[in-house]
């Protein structure tokens, strides 16, 4: 807990000790922030889906953000910014197994830009189920992008966060969490149809998004092909494909019923 400026006592949310430790480390300009918890670092995949997944020995803050965005989290996300701004390394350690190295997180690691690092080039896999995918069709969207701008403004008016956006020649696709839009779906769609006048509009629900993250993927040709081939061989139909502009993540969307199988196939294909 802590004291607010008006002297009222405020109880921190779950993970408050993570934030407190990060703020203290930043205030002291610490050389490293060790966060002791009940797990031996961050795992490469959800242990509820993958049997005994390997631990991530080191990763960058950018990778942590990518994985956390889709649900992989060991500590409170608000604890990252204070130490990241001060370029302070974070090490997650296990109180019950203090000899385990845990996971070291830094801004970047030296001698990796050439892609010759010894570590695995896939850092981790994370995902979530329960997304809606809204596809809006309008001829020559790339010539007249006002429909995209208006659509984004409508989502903002309804306080609905867009998770992903894919833009094509005559269509664009928006991915949103069902918890964000479920109660406002028809209001949002109605306003899009009345103000943007799309040619057609499709809605698909029960979509899962899975991210394959790794800072070294940019140096390895054929990663996307290997991923798509592995999923295809296992009968998993990819509905959405997104690659981050920083080239450290590939995100695929599949039917929610295929979520667990997708995570296992990706893990077995790249980590085994």
C-alpha positions in Angstrom: 0.0 0.0 0.0 1.0 3.6 -0.2 0.0 7.2 0.6 -1.6 9.4 -2.0 -0.9 13.2 -2.2 -4.1 13.8 -0.2 -2.8 11.4 2.5 -5.3 8.7 1.8 -4.0 5.2 1.9 -4.2 3.3 -1.4 -3.9 -0.5 -1.6 -2.0 -1.5 -4.7 -3.4 -4.0 -7.1 -2.0 -7.5 -7.5 1.6 -7.1 -8.5 2.1 -3.9 -6.5 5.3 -5.2 -5.0 6.7 -5.5 -8.6 6.0 -1.9 -9.3 7.4 -0.8 -5.9 10.6 -2.7 -6.6 10.9 -1.2 -10.0 10.4 2.4 -8.8 13.0 1.9 -6.0 15.5 0.5 -8.5 14.9 3.4 -10.9 15.2 6.0 -8.0 18.5 4.4 -6.9 19.9 4.0 -10.4 20.5 0.4 -9.5 22.8 -1.8 -11.6 20.1 -4.5 -11.8 16.6 -5.1 -10.4 16.1 -8.7 -9.2 12.5 -9.7 -8.9 12.1 -12.8 -6.7 9.0 -14.8 -7.3 7.7 -18.4 -7.3 8.8 -19.3 -10.8 12.2 -19.8 -12.3 11.9 -17.1 -14.9 9.7 -16.8 -17.9 8.9 -20.0 -19.8 8.9 -20.3 -23.6 5.3 -21.4 -23.7 2.3 -21.9 -21.4 3.0 -25.0 -19.3 -0.8 -25.7 -19.2 -0.5 -26.3 -23.0 3.1 -27.5 -23.6 4.6 -30.1 -21.3 7.7 -28.8 -19.4 8.5 -25.9 -21.7 12.0 -24.6 -21.6 12.9 -21.4 -19.7 13.9 -18.2 -21.4 17.4 -17.4 -20.1 17.6 -13.9 -21.6 15.4 -11.6 -23.6 14.9 -8.0 -24.5 12.3 -5.5 -23.2 10.9 -5.4 -26.7 10.4 -9.2 -26.7 8.9 -9.1 -23.2 6.4 -6.5 -24.4 5.4 -8.5 -27.4 4.8 -11.6 -25.3 3.1 -9.8 -22.5 0.7 -8.2 -25.0 -0.8 -11.6 -25.7 -0.9 -12.8 -22.2 2.6 -14.1 -21.2 3.4 -12.4 -17.9 5.2 -13.2 -14.7 5.3 -9.7 -13.2 3.0 -6.6 -13.4 3.3 -4.9 -16.8 3.5 -1.4 -15.2 6.7 -2.4 -13.4 8.6 -2.5 -16.7 8.6 1.2 -17.7 10.5 2.7 -14.7 13.5 0.4 -15.1 13.4 0.4 -18.9 13.7 4.2 -19.1 16.8 4.0 -16.9 18.2 1.1 -18.9 18.3 -1.1 -15.8 18.5 -4.9 -16.4 15.7 -7.0 -14.8 16.3 -10.5 -13.6 13.4 -12.8 -12.6 14.5 -15.3 -10.0 12.8 -18.1 -8.0 12.7 -17.7 -4.2 12.3 -21.5 -3.8 15.1 -22.3 -6.2 17.7 -19.6 -5.7 20.4 -21.4 -7.6 18.3 -21.3 -10.9 19.5 -18.5 -13.2 16.0 -17.3 -14.0 15.4 -14.9 -16.9 17.6 -11.8 -17.6 15.9 -8.9 -19.4 17.8 -6.0 -21.0 17.4 -3.4 -23.6 19.7 -5.3 -26.0 22.5 -7.8 -25.9 25.9 -7.2 -27.4 27.3 -9.4 -30.3 23.9 -10.4 -31.5 23.3 -8.0 -34.4 25.1 -10.3 -36.8 22.7 -13.2 -36.0 25.5 -15.5 -34.8 24.2 -15.9 -31.2 24.3 -19.4 -29.8 20.9 -19.1 -28.2 17.7 -20.3 -29.8 16.4 -17.8 -32.4 12.8 -18.2 -31.1 12.4 -16.6 -27.7 8.9 -17.5 -26.7 5.3 -18.2 -27.8 2.2 -16.6 -26.3 -1.4 -16.1 -27.3 -5.0 -15.6 -26.3 -8.4 -16.7 -27.4 -11.7 -14.7 -27.7 -11.2 -12.2 -30.5 -13.5 -10.8 -33.0 -12.2 -10.1 -36.6 -14.1 -7.4 -38.5 -13.3 -7.1 -42.2 -14.4 -4.0 -44.1 -14.5 -4.0 -47.9 -14.4 -0.8 -50.0 -12.9 -0.5 -53.4 -9.6 1.5 -53.6 -9.1 1.9 -49.9 -5.4 2.7 -50.5 -6.4 5.6 -52.8 -9.0 7.0 -50.3 -8.0 6.1 -46.8 -10.7 8.3 -45.1 -12.8 5.2 -44.4 -9.9 3.7 -42.4 -9.6 7.0 -40.4 -13.3 7.2 -39.8 -13.5 3.6 -38.7 -10.7 4.0 -36.2 -12.4 7.2 -34.8 -15.6 5.2 -34.3 -13.8 2.5 -32.3 -12.1 5.3 -30.3 -15.5 6.9 -29.7 -16.7 3.7 -28.2 -13.5 3.2 -26.2 -12.8 -0.1 -27.9 -9.1 -0.9 -28.2 -7.9 -2.4 -31.6 -5.4 -5.2 -31.1 -4.3 -5.6 -34.7 -5.0 -4.0 -38.1 -4.3 -5.4 -41.5 -4.6 -3.2 -44.6 -5.2 -4.5 -48.1 -5.9 -3.1 -51.5 -9.7 -3.1 -51.2 -10.2 -4.1 -47.6 -8.9 -3.9 -44.1 -9.2 -6.1 -41.1 -9.5 -5.2 -37.4 -8.9 -7.6 -34.6 -10.5 -6.7 -31.2 -11.0 -8.6 -27.9 -14.5 -9.9 -27.4 -14.5 -8.5 -23.9 -13.9 -5.0 -25.3 -16.6 -5.1 -28.0 -19.2 -7.8 -27.2 -21.7 -5.4 -25.5 -21.2 -2.7 -28.1 -20.7 -4.7 -31.2 -23.9 -3.8 -33.0 -23.6 -0.1 -32.1 -20.1 0.0 -33.5 -21.0 -1.9 -36.7 -24.1 0.3 -37.2 -22.1 3.5 -37.0 -19.5 2.1 -39.4 -22.2 1.2 -41.9 -23.9 4.6 -41.6 -20.8 6.8 -41.6 -18.4 4.8 -43.8 -20.7 3.1 -46.2 -18.6 0.0 -46.8 -19.3 -2.2 -49.8 -19.6 -5.2 -47.4 -18.7 -5.9 -43.8 -17.9 -9.3 -42.3 -17.7 -10.3 -38.7 -16.0 -13.5 -37.4 -15.8 -14.5 -33.8 -14.0 -17.1 -31.7 -10.6 -16.3 -33.1 -7.3 -16.9 -31.2 -4.1 -14.9 -31.8 -0.7 -16.6 -31.2 2.6 -14.7 -31.4 5.9 -16.3 -32.1 8.6 -13.9 -30.8 12.3 -13.8 -31.2 14.8 -11.0 -31.7 17.0 -13.1 -33.9 14.2 -14.1 -36.4 15.2 -11.2 -38.6 18.5 -12.9 -39.4 17.0 -16.3 -40.3 15.3 -16.7 -43.7 12.4 -19.1 -44.0 10.9 -18.7 -40.5 7.5 -17.7 -41.8 7.5 -20.5 -44.4 8.4 -23.1 -41.7 5.7 -21.8 -39.4 3.0 -21.9 -42.1 4.1 -25.3 -43.4 4.0 -26.8 -39.9 0.5 -25.6 -39.2 -0.7 -26.7 -42.6 0.7 -30.2 -42.2 -1.2 -30.4 -38.9 -4.5 -29.3 -40.4 -4.6 -25.9 -38.8 -6.1 -23.2 -41.0 -4.5 -19.8 -40.6 -7.1 -17.0 -40.7 -4.8 -14.0 -40.0 -1.1 -13.3 -40.6 0.7 -10.3 -39.1 4.4 -9.6 -38.8 5.7 -6.8 -36.6 7.5 -3.9 -38.2 10.4 -4.5 -35.9 10.7 -8.0 -37.3 10.8 -9.8 -33.9 7.3 -11.3 -34.0 5.0 -13.3 -36.3 1.4 -13.4 -35.2 -1.2 -15.9 -36.6 -4.9 -16.0 -36.1 -6.7 -19.3 -36.0 -10.1 -20.6 -34.8 -10.2 -20.7 -31.0 -10.8 -24.4 -31.0 -7.3 -24.8 -32.6 -5.5 -22.6 -30.1 -3.8 -25.3 -28.0 -2.8 -27.4 -31.0 -1.3 -24.3 -32.7 0.8 -23.5 -29.7 2.1 -27.1 -29.5 2.9 -27.3 -33.2 4.8 -24.0 -33.1 6.7 -25.1 -30.0 7.6 -28.5 -31.4 8.6 -27.1 -34.7 11.0 -24.5 -33.4 12.0 -25.8 -30.0 11.1 -29.5 -29.9 
